[in-house]
Amino acid sequence: MTQPIIKEIEKFLSETGLSEHRVGFLLAKNGKLVERLRAGRRVWPETEQMIRDGIARERARRIPTPDEKAGATP
């Protein structure tokens, strides 16, 4: 089950431009997460869910508001 989650993480990495270490820490409090998954290590179901929740949370947080899209400043 590691393969699908690493693909999701890879997509998130390309969307955000963040480093592997930062993304691993941000999503699962593990800076070596991406490196280990790329090496074929397994991920516990609970950790996989934490990663998916973190990606959803960060995507929602990073989506610009309509005001930001329009160039308004607070």
Backbone as JSON, one array per atom type, in Angstrom:
{
  "sequence": "MTQPIIKEIEKFLSETGLSEHRVGFLLAKNGKLVERLRAGRRVWPETEQMIRDGIARERARRIPTPDEKAGATP",
  "N": [[0.82, -1.2, 0.0], [2.16, 1.1, 0.08], [2.93, 2.31, -2.35], [0.68, 3.84, -3.58], [0.42, 5.94, -1.66], [2.89, 7.2, -1.67], [2.85, 8.27, -4.2], [0.84, 10.17, -3.9], [2.09, 11.85, -2.06], [4.3, 12.67, -3.58], [3.0, 14.18, -5.55], [1.96, 16.21, -3.93], [4.37, 17.33, -3.05], [5.31, 18.41, -5.47], [3.31, 20.28, -5.96], [3.56, 22.1, -3.86], [6.26, 22.79, -3.63], [7.79, 22.44, -1.44], [10.41, 21.09, 0.68], [11.42, 17.62, 0.91], [11.97, 16.82, 3.52], [10.63, 18.8, 5.04], [7.96, 18.38, 4.24], [7.54, 15.74, 5.13], [7.78, 16.12, 7.89], [5.74, 17.96, 8.31], [3.45, 16.5, 7.58], [3.55, 14.05, 8.98], [5.13, 14.32, 11.18], [7.72, 13.42, 10.79], [10.69, 13.72, 9.5], [12.12, 12.04, 7.82], [10.31, 10.63, 6.39], [9.52, 10.69, 3.55], [11.87, 9.89, 2.27], [12.17, 7.3, 3.35], [9.82, 6.02, 2.46], [10.22, 6.1, -0.28], [12.3, 4.33, -0.4], [11.0, 2.01, -0.15], [9.93, 1.25, 2.27], [7.43, 0.22, 4.61], [4.2, 1.61, 5.53], [2.26, 2.34, 8.32], [-1.28, 1.84, 8.65], [-2.55, 3.83, 10.19], [-0.7, 5.91, 10.08], [-0.67, 6.38, 7.35], [-3.25, 7.38, 7.04], [-2.99, 9.7, 8.57], [-1.18, 11.09, 6.98], [-2.69, 11.5, 4.63], [-4.77, 13.05, 5.7], [-3.28, 15.25, 6.52], [-2.32, 16.22, 4.06], [-4.75, 17.0, 2.88], [-5.53, 18.97, 4.74], [-3.43, 20.84, 4.5], [-3.64, 21.54, 1.8], [-6.15, 22.77, 1.8], [-5.59, 24.91, 3.47], [-3.78, 26.31, 1.93], [-5.14, 27.18, -0.3], [-5.98, 30.0, -2.08], [-7.98, 32.7, -0.88], [-11.01, 34.28, -2.16], [-10.53, 37.07, -2.02], [-7.73, 37.17, -1.92], [-7.15, 36.11, -4.41], [-8.08, 38.17, -5.98], [-6.28, 40.09, -5.46], [-6.49, 41.73, -3.28], [-5.48, 43.32, -0.27], [-5.19, 42.7, 3.21]],
  "CA": [[0.0, 0.0, 0.0], [3.06, 2.24, 0.09], [3.01, 2.95, -3.65], [-0.27, 4.94, -3.78], [0.64, 7.06, -0.75], [4.07, 7.96, -2.11], [2.43, 9.05, -5.36], [0.12, 11.33, -3.37], [3.09, 12.73, -1.46], [5.07, 13.25, -4.69], [2.15, 15.21, -6.14], [1.94, 17.3, -2.96], [5.69, 17.95, -3.12], [5.4, 19.24, -6.68], [2.36, 21.39, -5.82], [3.97, 23.08, -2.86], [7.66, 23.19, -3.74], [8.45, 22.24, -0.14], [11.41, 20.03, 0.71], [10.96, 16.31, 1.4], [12.05, 16.82, 4.98], [9.55, 19.65, 5.56], [6.68, 17.71, 4.0], [7.46, 14.6, 6.05], [7.53, 16.63, 9.23], [4.43, 18.61, 8.29], [2.37, 15.53, 7.44], [3.6, 12.92, 9.91], [6.13, 14.59, 12.21], [8.83, 12.53, 10.5], [11.45, 14.31, 8.42], [12.66, 10.99, 6.95], [9.17, 9.9, 5.83], [9.56, 10.56, 2.1], [13.05, 9.07, 1.96], [11.9, 5.91, 3.72], [8.79, 5.47, 1.57], [10.87, 5.89, -1.58], [13.16, 3.15, -0.26], [10.15, 0.82, -0.1], [9.49, 0.93, 3.62], [5.97, 0.18, 4.76], [3.6, 2.66, 6.34], [1.12, 1.85, 9.08], [-2.55, 2.44, 8.2], [-2.8, 5.06, 10.94], [0.2, 6.93, 9.55], [-1.16, 6.69, 6.02], [-4.41, 8.27, 7.2], [-2.46, 10.97, 9.06], [-0.59, 11.74, 5.82], [-3.79, 11.97, 3.77], [-5.43, 14.16, 6.41], [-2.37, 16.38, 6.47], [-2.33, 16.76, 2.7], [-6.03, 17.7, 2.72], [-5.48, 20.16, 5.59], [-2.5, 21.81, 3.92], [-4.21, 22.04, 0.54], [-7.23, 23.7, 2.16], [-4.96, 26.08, 4.05], [-3.01, 27.0, 0.9], [-6.01, 27.68, -1.36], [-6.2, 31.44, -1.87], [-9.35, 33.17, -0.72], [-11.38, 35.15, -3.29], [-9.85, 38.36, -1.87], [-6.33, 36.99, -2.28], [-7.13, 35.95, -5.86], [-8.34, 39.47, -6.59], [-5.16, 40.96, -5.16], [-6.79, 42.6, -2.14], [-4.64, 43.16, 0.91], [-5.96, 42.92, 4.45]],
  "C": [[0.86, 1.26, 0.0], [3.01, 3.0, -1.23], [1.98, 4.07, -3.84], [0.01, 6.15, -2.88], [1.86, 7.86, -1.19], [3.73, 8.78, -3.35], [1.67, 10.3, -4.92], [1.09, 12.35, -2.77], [3.91, 13.42, -2.54], [4.28, 14.38, -5.34], [2.12, 16.45, -5.23], [3.27, 18.06, -2.96], [5.78, 18.88, -4.32], [4.46, 20.44, -6.61], [2.91, 22.5, -4.93], [5.39, 23.6, -3.03], [8.42, 23.06, -2.43], [9.47, 21.12, -0.24], [10.78, 18.73, 1.24], [10.92, 16.29, 2.92], [10.89, 17.61, 5.58], [8.2, 18.97, 5.39], [6.51, 16.53, 4.94], [7.14, 15.05, 7.46], [6.14, 17.23, 9.34], [3.29, 17.59, 8.32], [2.37, 14.46, 8.52], [4.63, 13.09, 11.02], [7.35, 13.67, 12.08], [9.57, 13.07, 9.27], [12.03, 13.31, 7.44], [11.55, 10.22, 6.22], [9.3, 9.65, 4.33], [10.72, 9.66, 1.69], [12.78, 7.59, 2.24], [10.85, 5.27, 2.82], [9.37, 5.21, 0.18], [11.75, 4.65, -1.57], [12.33, 1.87, -0.13], [9.68, 0.42, 1.28], [7.98, 0.99, 3.7], [5.5, 1.35, 5.61], [2.39, 2.05, 7.05], [-0.16, 2.53, 8.59], [-2.86, 3.76, 8.91], [-1.95, 6.22, 10.42], [-0.25, 7.34, 8.15], [-2.36, 7.63, 6.09], [-3.97, 9.65, 7.69], [-1.87, 11.77, 7.89], [-1.68, 12.31, 4.93], [-4.53, 13.14, 4.41], [-4.57, 15.42, 6.35], [-2.32, 17.03, 5.1], [-3.61, 17.56, 2.48], [-6.03, 19.01, 3.51], [-4.6, 21.24, 4.96], [-3.01, 22.37, 2.59], [-5.3, 23.06, 0.84], [-6.65, 25.01, 2.69], [-4.27, 26.93, 2.98], [-3.87, 27.55, -0.24], [-6.27, 29.16, -1.1], [-7.69, 31.77, -1.74], [-9.71, 34.02, -1.93], [-10.7, 36.52, -3.22], [-8.38, 38.26, -2.29], [-6.2, 36.83, -3.8], [-7.28, 37.29, -6.57], [-7.21, 40.46, -6.32], [-5.4, 41.93, -4.03], [-5.83, 42.31, -1.0], [-5.45, 43.45, 2.15], [-5.68, 44.25, 5.09]]
}
